[in-house]
Amino acid sequence: MLVHPWDAPQDDAEWQQWLAVHDFGQLSVNGLPGEPPHVQPMHFVHEAEPGPYGLVLAHLARPNPLWPALDANPVVTLSVVDDYVYVPGPWQAPPDSPPEHGTPTSFYAAVQLRCTAHVVDDPAEKAELLNRQLGHFQPEGGSARAAVGEAPYGRLLSGIRGLRLEVTDVRAKFKYANHRPEEIQNRVVAELTTRGGPRDTAAREHLLRRRGSR
């Protein structure tokens, strides 16, 4: 992923805070020789500790076909993309150019975590991992805790494998025209507000939050 200086995160806190509320992504695992990569959509939890980039917790069904490839090569990438919108060319036309000469583009936020995967098969460790995920996704409660040998989830633990993804590197990008002149940024903000489509509000807020940071 190309990251221009003006699209780079302002600091680690920016991508970490975004990832805390964008917790569904695609896990990419290198295929075995002669096979294409595996790309697995999944919910996950990113924890800021330990290490400089933290830890990702997830689980997948035991019959998932990616396990042999993961055993062969535990280096994986977790990719998360959201808050994306299409920006029509006229919105970005320079002040001294006709609108039809403006360049269309995409705005988006993306975080790619390079990780070393550790598979969790111990039943008690899987239960603990599931409960940490549940605490993130259901802080209000409402579901029983997973415990080995106890209803309702104990008997289901054998059907899954847990994943601890040790994050070793991060590439993050917030592409929201922050290198454009203020006049163009103001126009884009106004157009996003008027259009009011899916994700337009989030894109506008990213642009406004990051403007002047470069």
C-alpha positions in Angstrom: 0.0 0.0 0.0 1.4 3.3 -1.1 1.4 5.9 1.8 2.2 9.5 0.9 3.5 11.7 3.7 0.3 13.7 3.8 -1.8 10.5 4.1 0.3 8.9 6.9 -1.1 8.8 10.4 -0.2 11.7 12.7 0.9 9.2 15.3 0.2 5.6 16.5 -2.8 6.8 18.5 -4.6 7.8 15.3 -4.6 4.3 13.7 -5.1 2.6 17.1 -8.2 4.6 18.0 -9.6 4.1 14.5 -9.0 0.3 14.7 -10.7 0.1 18.1 -14.1 0.9 16.4 -13.3 -0.8 13.0 -13.0 -4.4 14.1 -13.9 -6.4 11.0 -11.2 -7.1 8.4 -9.7 -9.6 6.0 -6.9 -12.0 7.1 -4.6 -12.8 4.3 -2.6 -16.0 4.5 0.0 -17.1 2.0 -1.2 -20.2 0.1 0.7 -23.5 -0.1 2.9 -23.9 -3.2 0.7 -23.7 -6.3 -2.3 -22.3 -4.4 -3.6 -18.7 -4.3 -3.6 -16.8 -0.9 -6.4 -17.4 1.5 -8.4 -14.3 2.4 -10.7 -14.7 5.4 -13.2 -12.1 6.5 -13.5 -12.0 10.3 -14.2 -10.0 13.4 -11.2 -9.4 15.6 -10.1 -7.5 18.7 -7.0 -5.4 18.7 -5.3 -4.9 22.0 -2.6 -2.2 22.4 -0.4 -4.3 24.6 2.1 -6.0 24.5 4.8 -4.7 22.3 4.9 -1.6 20.2 2.0 -2.6 18.0 -0.1 -4.8 20.2 -2.0 -8.1 19.7 -5.0 -9.2 17.7 -7.4 -11.9 19.0 -9.7 -13.9 16.7 -11.1 -17.4 16.2 -12.1 -19.4 13.2 -13.9 -22.7 12.6 -11.7 -25.8 12.7 -12.8 -27.0 9.2 -11.5 -23.7 7.7 -9.2 -24.6 4.8 -6.5 -22.0 5.6 -5.0 -23.9 8.6 -2.5 -26.0 6.6 -1.2 -22.8 4.9 -1.0 -21.0 8.2 1.0 -23.8 9.8 3.4 -23.7 6.8 3.9 -19.9 7.1 2.6 -18.0 10.1 3.4 -14.6 8.7 0.0 -13.0 7.8 -1.5 -9.6 7.0 -4.8 -8.3 8.5 -6.3 -5.6 6.3 -9.0 -3.2 7.4 -10.6 -0.6 5.1 -13.5 1.7 5.8 -14.8 5.3 5.7 -14.4 5.2 1.9 -16.2 7.4 -0.5 -15.9 8.3 -4.2 -15.0 11.9 -4.9 -16.1 13.2 -8.3 -13.6 15.1 -10.4 -15.3 18.5 -10.3 -15.0 18.6 -6.5 -11.2 18.7 -6.8 -10.9 21.0 -9.8 -8.3 23.8 -9.3 -9.8 27.3 -8.9 -8.4 28.4 -12.3 -9.6 25.3 -14.2 -13.0 24.2 -15.6 -14.8 21.7 -13.3 -14.5 19.0 -15.8 -10.8 19.0 -15.5 -10.8 18.0 -11.9 -9.4 14.6 -11.0 -11.8 12.0 -9.5 -10.4 10.0 -6.6 -11.2 7.8 -3.6 -11.0 8.8 0.0 -10.5 6.0 2.5 -8.9 4.9 5.8 -6.9 1.7 5.8 -4.8 -0.2 8.4 -2.7 -3.2 7.5 -1.2 -5.2 10.3 1.7 -7.6 9.5 1.5 -10.3 12.1 3.0 -13.6 13.3 0.1 -16.0 13.9 0.0 -18.3 17.0 -2.8 -20.9 16.9 -4.6 -21.6 20.2 -5.9 -25.1 20.7 -5.9 -25.5 24.5 -9.6 -25.4 25.5 -9.1 -23.2 28.6 -7.0 -20.7 26.5 -9.7 -20.7 23.8 -12.4 -20.0 26.3 -10.3 -17.1 27.7 -9.8 -15.7 24.2 -13.5 -15.9 23.4 -14.4 -14.1 26.6 -12.0 -11.3 25.8 -13.6 -11.0 22.4 -17.1 -11.0 23.9 -16.1 -8.3 26.4 -15.2 -6.1 23.4 -18.2 -6.8 21.2 -20.8 -7.1 24.0 -19.6 -4.9 26.9 -23.3 -4.7 28.0 -23.2 -8.5 28.6 -26.2 -10.7 27.8 -24.4 -13.8 26.9 -22.9 -16.6 29.1 -19.2 -16.8 29.5 -17.3 -19.6 27.8 -15.9 -22.2 30.2 -14.5 -25.7 29.5 -17.1 -28.4 30.2 -19.8 -25.9 31.0 -23.0 -25.1 29.1 -23.7 -23.5 26.7 -20.4 -23.0 25.0 -18.1 -25.6 26.5 -19.1 -28.3 24.1 -18.5 -25.9 21.1 -14.9 -25.2 21.9 -13.6 -28.2 20.0 -15.1 -26.8 16.8 -12.9 -23.7 16.7 -9.3 -22.7 16.8 -8.1 -19.5 18.4 -5.7 -17.0 16.9 -3.3 -14.7 18.6 -1.7 -12.4 16.0 1.5 -10.8 17.2 1.6 -7.5 15.3 5.1 -6.9 14.0 4.5 -3.9 11.7 1.8 -1.5 10.7 1.0 0.4 7.6 -1.8 2.9 8.0 -3.3 5.5 5.6 -5.9 8.2 5.9 -6.4 9.5 2.4 -8.6 12.7 2.6 -7.1 15.3 0.4 -5.1 17.0 3.2 -2.4 18.0 0.7 -4.9 20.0 -1.4 -5.3 23.8 -1.1 -7.8 24.9 1.5 -10.2 26.2 -1.1 -10.5 22.7 -2.6 -10.8 21.1 0.9 -13.6 23.5 1.8 -15.4 22.6 -1.5 -15.1 18.9 -0.8 -16.4 19.3 2.8 -19.4 21.2 1.4 -20.1 18.6 -1.3 -19.8 15.7 1.1 -22.3 17.5 3.4 -24.7 18.0 0.6 -24.5 14.5 -0.8 -25.0 12.9 2.6 -24.4 9.4 1.3 -23.1 6.3 3.1 -19.8 7.1 4.8 -19.8 10.8 3.6 -20.0 12.0 7.2 -17.1 9.9 8.4 -15.0 11.0 5.4 -15.8 14.7 6.0 -14.9 14.3 9.7 -11.5 12.7 8.8 -10.7 15.6 6.4 -11.6 18.3 9.0 -9.8 16.5 11.8 -6.6 16.1 9.8 -6.5 19.4 7.9 -3.6 21.6 8.8 -1.7 18.6 10.3 0.7 18.5 7.3 
